[in-house]
Each structure stands twice: as C-alpha cells, then as structure tokens.
C-alpha cells in the first residue's frame, strides 16, 4: 500500500488531493496531517429534514475503480460529535463516512450512510488513544472497518452507493456542536486492491 502522507511538510497537499471546505489551520508535521476543525462543521442530512450540513473539512482525491484506504486517527475530543472521519462521496446527496467520534462523552465508532438523507449508526466505545479506520470498495459495494492495531479489522458497515465511475475519497475533520478541535491523521495508505472478504478480520 502507498503512504500518500510520506515526506510531506507544511501546507503541501499530496499529489492529486484537494480540499473541500479548506480549514484555516492545517499542516503536515512529523505526526502526519494535523487539522484544526472549525466550529459548526459537519456533513449530515437529518432524516427529519431539520438540518443539512455540508461544511466539514474534506481532503480528498478522485479515485476510479476498486480501492482500500486506511489511516490512524486521533482527536482532541472536547464537545459532542468532534470527530476524525474517513469519507467516500459520489455527490452532495450520496456519501458515507466512518467516524472516530466523541458521543455521549465517550470515544465511539460511528457510521453515516447518506442516500438523500443520512442513516446514522453508533457502533461501540473504543479507547481514547486513537484508532485505525479503513474504507474499501469493490464494484459499487463499500465496507467500513476499524482496528486497534492496524492488523485485525472489525467490520462496521457494508453498503452500496450508486457510484458509477470515480468517487471522492479521503479524510474529514469535524466539530458539529463545539468550538473546534484538533484532528490528526497518520499514514494514509492507498491500495487498488479491495478487501472482498469483508468479515475475515484481514
């Protein structure tokens, strides 16, 4: 797998990557990509129709065909829903995100699949020391996984998006209800090889 964050410093984006909703404060350091998520930033389309948010900081690349993306994330969890996220997006109405998120005052794995409106699912509580996140695609099927060590992977969600060709895929920093938070992404790895056996732990 290729580490696209390797050797980057300062405000130099990886080749082929761009920002949607670029934050004022971000940089590559020895720790990886460090983003200061700004207040009231999120991607969410409430099923009740009461709120539509499209403001979180999304560093993405367009990727066509099968893939696996993975990274280790850390979050300065201060307020509800502060999160580090892996995200795949077809368009404004069709996208999905896998979150390491502060929910009920605990760090949790949360997933959201949006097809017109968002289907939001809290999965489980995980340690505060950071976690690995992964998204894999084969055809129009996608799977989200998390890992404590980057070796054994637990499946969080398996779903489809009518993706057609290329999709946007990358990392997101968000602070929907708070005053902002610091999010760190380490060693973003990309492979054109999908994980088809999604329940194998590999």
N, C-alpha and C positions, 0 to 999 in steps of 0.2 A: 504494500500500500504506500502511496506517495504522501509525505507530510508536506502540505502546502504552506504551513507556517514556518518551516525551517529557514533559519537565517534572516528572517525579516526583523527590521528595527524601525522604530519611529512610525510615521504615517505613510508607509509604503504598503499598498494593498497587494495581496497575491495576484499573480497574473491571471486574468480572466474573471476576477471578482470585482464587485461594485457594491455600493451601499444603496439600500432603500431606507429613507429616513436617517441619513447620516448623523450620528451624535456629535455634539460639540467637542467632547473629550474622548479620544481613543488613541491607542498606540500599541505597537508590538514591542514587548520587552523580553527579558530572559525568561519570564514566566509564560509568555505567549501573547495572545490578543487580550488586552485589558480595555474594557468599555465602561464608561460611566453612563449607565442608563438614566435618562432624564425622567422627571416626574410625569405621571399620567400617560405612560407609553405602553401600548398593548396591541395585539391582534386578537380580536374577538367579535363575533356576531351573535349577540344574545338571542336564544330561541324565542324569547318573549317580545323581541323587537324593540327593547328599551334602550339598547346600546349597540353601536357599531364602532369598533376601534380598528384603526389601520395605521398606527403611529409608532410601533416599536422599531428598534434599530436592527436592520436585517442586512448582514453581509453575505452575499450570495453569488453563485455562479450559475450560468445556464448549462444544464447537463442533459445530454440526449442518450437514451437507452438505459440499460441496467447499470446499477452502481451500489456501492456501500460507502457511506460517510460515517466517521466516528470521531469523537473528541472527548477530552476530560474537561469538566466544568467545575467552577467554584463560584459562589455567590455570597456577597455581603448581605445577608438576609435581615432586613430591618422592618419591612412592612409587608402586609398581606400581598401575595402574588408576585413579589420580587422573584425574578427567575432568570436562569440561563436556559437557552432553548436551542434545539435543532429543528429546522423547519423545511418543508417542501411545499412549493406553491405553483399551481397552474395559472391562476388568475385571482382577482380580488375576492371572488366568491367560492373558490375551490382551493383549499390548502389544508395542511395539517402540521401540528407542532408537538414535540416531545419536550417536556419541561422538567427541570430540577427547580422546584418552586417552594416558596415559603407559604404554607397553607395551614390554617388552624394553629399558627405559631410553631409549626414543625416543618422541616425539610421533607418534601414529598416528590414522588414521581407522578406527574400529571400529563395527560394527553388530550389534545383537542383535534377533532376532525371536522372540517367545515365544508359542507356542500350546500351553499346558500345560507344556512345558519350553522352555528357551532354546536357540536356534540362534545361536551366537556366531561372528562372522567378522571377522578382522583384514584390512584392505584395503591400506593403504600408509602410508609415513612421510611426514609433512608438516612444514613449518617450525615453529619454536618461537615465532614471533611472533604466533600466533593464526590463526584460520581462520573462514570463514563456513560455517554449517550451515543446511540447509533441508529441510523435510518438506512434501510436497504430497499431497493426497487428491482422487481423483475416484471417485465411487461407493464401492465397498469396496476400491479399489486405492490403494496408497500408494507413494511413491518418496522415497528419501533422496538428497540431493546435498550436495556440498561445493564451496567456491570459495575461491580465493586473493584475489580482488579484489571479490567480490560481483557480478560481471558474467558471467563464463564459469563454468558449473556442470558438474561431473563427476558422473555418476550412481554411487552406491554400491550401492544395493539397490532392488529392485522386488518388491513382495509384496502379499498380501491379508490383511485381517483381517475377520472377520465382524462388522462394526461396527454394523449396524442404523442407529440414528439418531445422536445426539450422542456424541462421544468426548472424552476428556480430552486436551488437547494443550498443551505448554509446554516448560519448561526444567528441567533437573535438575543438581544438583551432587553429586558422589560422591567418596568416598575409601575403597574397599572394604578395602584391606590396610594403609593407612597411619594416620598420626596426625592426618589432616585436611589440607586445602589450601584456598587461596583461589581462587575461580572468579568470573570476570566475564563478564556478558552485556551486549552493547551493541546498542542499536537493534533491539529485537524488532519486526519488521514482520509484519502480518497482512493477507491479501487473501482475498476469497471466490473468486478466480479460480484454478483449478488449473493446473498445468503438465502438460498431457496429452502433449505431445511430449517425453517424458522423456529422450530421447537427443540432443536438439537442441543442448545446451550453453546454452540460454537459461534 
